[in-house]
């Protein structure tokens, strides 16, 4: 980036913030103006990168401290929430892989197993992430799979992921897979469980998880297929195939010989963390505090304590030099931005402006409420988007004398589709921390969001109109 361009982008973000925050707009509270300004500022800096991405992540602390539009004690918890520690733990274990060469072994196994076609790699990782995220938290899936991808990219010589179409596409595929696959079942994320909670208040009986799967499987499959087709044309990797053949990579894998004791420890610790995350329901009553975040952290800490022949598996100096610290700060900053938009009423302000457009139900209502949800889930967390829009949806359509259930289904699905910004959901935030090209994620994500919205409106309206079961919970 040239000096003039860097200066323009450096000053442009805060200039827009000041313009919005200090301009008295009728009917728009100061806190809302400042929050929208901060959203624009952070988005600008994340995309143009006049400063490091991690630096931008501290603006949710700096701006409120200087301009007082939200209390800092409301924002500070975002920098120490459990998912931050999940990322620290997962990153520690991934660094352990790198220390003993397990990342190279996993990379060779991935290339030999999935194949060397770059497009096949992109689609395969999307499908894997989508399937896992239908029953697991997005952050767990992203934190578990992205280190494998980064290891593979390093092995084939891609260190700067932001400058590689293939590298960015792989991480984006996982990020999108975690979001789109998350709509497959209530277990796909907190936003789905929150939607179920609101539904149970309406129907006054237990909502079965199988009901969600049956009602929304057609939409989930449609969106997944559409996303795969979109990625086929949206990304043009700089190479058609990774240099080498499956046989070559299989040979290279055999040449590494047997796994060392340290490699085995690295694999065991990571698999143990994943198993503890995936089987949480089996021990939650006995160990209520051992959530996936602290399972990863505990095993990450353990890697410093375990020794083989007097040598620790991981030393702090090595970890400090090789861990992706910007990932942790970036995720926290995105979460803090979402918290600001919720705490200041900015997200609610935007929702209130669109709700009157719902009319008397029908296609327009589907379009408005799904658009509102998908807009909010891009700029705040998907859970916050569901918390804001689902109650509005229920009250609006109940007041109109209409069955709110089909509209709640559609809004609940839409709340999963935060794919454009690091603040949208865990998948994009973690991908950003690993160095994905944010401009690519934003522009491609915007077009995919438009496509998903059009499909959701059309298919959702048809389901609500012609399938009686879609109105039953």
N, C-alpha and C positions, 0 to 999 in steps of 0.2 A: 504494500500500500504506500502510495506517495505521501510526501509530507503534507501537501495541501489537502488531500483527501482525508488523511488521518485527523488533521485539525478540524475539518468540516464535521466529520462524524463525532469527534470528541466533544465539540461544542454544541452540535445539533441536538443531541439527546437532552441534555439539561436545559437548553433553550426552550424546547417544546414543553418540558415539565414546568418551567417557570411561567410560560405563557398561559398554560391551562390552569395552573394553581393560583395565579395572581389575577387572572381576568374574571371579574364578577359576572358570571352568567346567571340570568334569572332562573330560579327554580332548581339550580344545581348547587348543592352544598359544597363548601370549601373542601371537606374531606374527600368527597367524590371527585371533584376536579383534580385534586392533588394525586389521588390514587390512579386515575386514568392517565395523568401525566407521567407518573412513575412507570406504569405499564408500557407506555410508548417509549420512554427513555430506556428501560431495560431491554425491551424488544429490539430497539435500534442498536444498542451496543452489543447485544448478543449476536445480531446478524452481521453488522459491519465490522465488529471486533477491533475497535480502535484501542482497546485495552484487553487484557486477558479476561476470558470468560468468568473466571473465579472472582475477579475484582468486581465485575458487575453484580455478582451475587450478594455483595455486601451493601448495595444501595438501599434495600429495604430497611436497613438499620440507619444508614447515614441520612437519607432524606427525611424520615420522620423525626430524627433527632434535631435536625436543623429547622424543619418547618412545622412540626408538632401537629400533623393531621391524624395521627393515631398513636396511642400509647405504646411505648417500647416494650413494656412488659407483656403486651399482647403478641408481639412479634418474636421476641427472644426464644420462646419454646420451639419455634420452627427450626432453629439451628441445633437443637439437641433432641429432636424427636426420634423415636425408635428406628425409623428407616435410615437415618443418618448413620447409626451404629451398625445397621445391617450392611451398609455399603463399606464401612471401615473394615468389618469382619471379612466380607467377601473379597475385598481388595487385598487384605493381608494374606489370605489363603492363595489368591492368584499370584501374589508376589513370591510366595513359597514355591509355587510351581516353577516360576521363572528362575529362582535361585538354583534349582537342581535339574533343570531341563525337562521337567514334566510337560511344560507348555509346548515344547517342540514335539514330544511324543504324541500329545493330544492333537496337535495340528496335523501331523502326518496321518494319524488315524482318521481324522475328519476328512482330509483330502482323499484318502484311499477309500473311505466308506461312502461319502456323498458323491464324489466325483470331482472332476477338475473344471467342469463347465461353470462359469461365473453366474450365469442366469439360474442354473440348477441349484447352486449354492444359495442364492438369494431366496428363491421360492421355498427350498427345503427348510431353511432357518425360520422363515415366516410361518410355515405350517407347524413346525415344532413348537414355536413360541405360542401360537394360537391355541393349539391343543392343550399345552400345559397350563396356559392362563385361564382356560375355562374352569379349572378346578383349583388353581393356586393363585395367590396374590401376584399382581403384575411385577412388583418390585423383586420378589423372590425369583421369579422366572428370569427377569432381565439380569439380575445380579448373578444368577447361576450360569447363564448361557453366554453373556457377552465376554467374560474372560476367555472362554474357549475360542470365540471368534477373533479376539484381539491376538491371542497366541498364534492362531493360524496366519493372521495377516502379517505378524512380525516374521514368521518363518519364511513367507514368500517375499519378504523385503519391503512391506508396506508399514513404515513407522509413523508417517504423518497421515493419519486417517482422513483429516479434513481435506487433504489435497488429492485423495483417491476416491473416484466415483464408486469403485467396487467396495472399498472399505466402508465408506459412508452408507452405501446401499445395504450392506449386510447388517450394520447396526440399526439402520432405520427399519429394515425388515423385521427384526426382532422387536423393536419398539412398537411398530404398528401391529405386529402379531399379538403382543401382550394386550393391547387396547381392544382390538377387534375380537380376538378370541375370548376376552374377558366377559363379553356379553352372553356367552354360551350357557352359563349357569349362575345361580346366586353366589357361588363360591368364587366367582371371578374377580371379586373386589368388594370393598366396603360400600361403594356406591350401589351395588346390586342388593346387598343386605339391607341397606337403608331403604331402598325402594320397596323391598319385601315388607319391611317394618311398617311403612306407610300404607301399603296395600292391606295388611292385616287389620289396620284400624278401620278401613273402609268395609271390608267383607266380614269382619267380626268373627273370624275363625282362622285356624292355622293355614298358612299358605305353604303348600308342599313344593319342595325344590323341583320335583319331577314336573310339576305344572309349568314352571318357568322354562324348563328344557323343551317340553313338548310345544308350548305356545311360540317360543322364540327361536327354535331351531331353524325354521325356514329363513328367517331374517339373518341369523348368524351365518348360515351357509352361503346365502346370497352375497353378503358383504365380504366374506372371505374369498369367494371366487372372484368377485369384482376387484378386490385388492390385488390378487395374484395377476389378473389380466392387466391391471393398471401398472403394476411394477414392471411388467414385461416391456412396456413402452416408455415408462417414466425414467428408467435408469439405463444408460448405455455405458457399461463398464469399459475401462481403458484396455481391457483384454477379454477375448472371448473365452479363453481357457487359461487356467493357471499352468505355467510352464511345467511340463512333465506329464506323465500318464499315471493312471491308477497303479499299474504294475511298478512304476518307478517309485512312487511314494510308499507302496507296500514293501518294496525292497529296502528303501531308506529306513522304514520303521523297523524291519528285521535287523538292519545293520546297527541299530542302537543297542541291541542286546537286551538282556534281562533288565527289568526295572531295578534301580538301586533302592536301598532301604529308605533313603530320604524321599525318593519319588513315591514310594508306596505310602509313606506317612502323609505326604501331601495329598494324595488321592483319597486315602482313608478319611482324613480330616474334612475334606471338602464334601465327600459323599455323606459323611455323618451329619454335617450341617444341613445338607439338602434333605436327608431322611427325617431329621428332627423337625424341619420346616414343614415337610409334606405330611407328617403323621402327628401333627400338633394335637389333634383331638384325642389321641390315645393317652397323653400324659398331662393334658392341660390342668386337670383337677389336682394332680399331685405337685406339679411345678407350674403354677399360674404365671410366674414371672419369666419363664423361659420361652419367650416368643421367638419367632424366626430371627428377629434382629439380634437378640442376645445369644441365640444358639450359634450363629455365625461369629459373633464377637468372642464368645467364650472359647471356641475352637481356634480362632485366630490368635488369641492370647496364649493358648496351649502350645502353639507352634514355636513360641519363643522359649518355652520351658522344657520341651522334649529334646533330649540329646541322643546322639548316636556316636559312640566312641569318644565321648567327651565334648563333641561339637554340637551346638544347638542347631536345630533345623533352620531357624531364622534368627538373624541378629538385627538389632534395631538400626544400626547404621545402614545396612543393606536395604531394609524395609523403608526407611525414611527417604532414601535416594530413589527408590523405584516405585513406590506407591503413587497412585494417581490422586493426589490431594485435591486438585481442582474439582474432581468428581464430587467429593463430599460437600465442598462449599457451594458448588453450582446447584446441587439438588436442594440444599438447605435454602438457598436464595430463591429458587423457584417456589418452594413451599411457602416461604415467608411472603412472597408477592401474592400468592393465592389467599393467604390469611389476611393480608391487608385489604384485598378486594372484598372479602367477606365481612371483616370487622367494621369497615367504614360504610358498609351498606352499598358499595358501588355495584356489586353483582345484583343485589336486589333492585337497585335503581334502574339498571338496564332491563331487568325482567319486567318491572312495572310498566316500562314504556312500550313493551311489545304485547303484553297480555291482552289489552283491549282489542287487538287485531284478531282475536280468536273467532269473533262472530258467533254463529250458532252451531259451531261444530263443523264436521265435514272436512274436505280436503284442505281448506284454508287453515282450519284449526290445527290439523296435523302438521302442516308446513310451518306455522308460526311457532308452535311449542317445541318441535324438534329443532328448528333453527335456533331458538333461544337457548335450548340445552346445549347444542353443539357449539354455539358461540361462547357460552360461559365455561364449558369444559376445556376450551382452548386457553383461556386466560386465568382460570382458577382451577383448583383440583376437581377431579371428576366427582369426588364425594361431596364437595361443596356445591357443585352444579346440581346434583341430585337433591341435596338438602334444600336448595332454593326452589327448584322448578317443580318437583313432584308435589309438594303441598299446594302450590299455586294451581297446578293442573287439576288436582282433586277438588279443590274448592270452586274453581271456575266451572268445571263441567257438572259438578253436583248442583251448583247454583242454576245452571241452565237446564236442569232436569234430565241430563244425559248420563249414561253409564260411563264413569271415569276410567274403568279398568283398561280398555284398549289404549287409551291415551297415555295412561301410566306405563303400560308395557313399552310403548314407543319412546317415551321420554327416558325410561330406564335404560333402554338399549342405547339411545343417543348419548347418554352420560358417559358411556365407555369410550367414545370416539375422540378423545383428546390426543391429537397426534402431531400438532404443529410446533409447539414451543416446549422448552424445558419445564415450564410451569404447568403444562397440560396434564401430565400424569407421570408415573414413575419410569415407564419405559423410555420416553423421550428425554427425561432428565438424566437417566443413567447413560444413555447413548451420548448425550451432550458432554457428560463428564469424561467419556473416553475419547472425545475429540471429533465427533461426527461434524460434518459441515452443516452448520445451523441454517445457512441460506438454502441449502438443498432440502433440508428437513422442512423448512417453512414453506417454500414455494411448492414442492411436490406434495407436502401435507395439505396445503390449501386446496389444490386441485382434487386430491383424493377426498378431502372433506366435502367438497361440493358434490362430487360423484356419489359419495355415501349418503349425503343428505337427500339428493334427488331420488335415489333408490329407496331410501327409507320412507320418504313421503309417498311415493307411488305404491310400493309393496305394502307399506303399513296401512294405507287407506283401503286398498283392496282386501287385505285381511280383515280389517275392522268392519268393512261393509258386507263381505260375502262369506266370512267364516264365523258362525255363531260362537264357536268355542273360543275365539280370540277375545270375547268380551266376558269370559268366565275366569275367575281366579280360584 
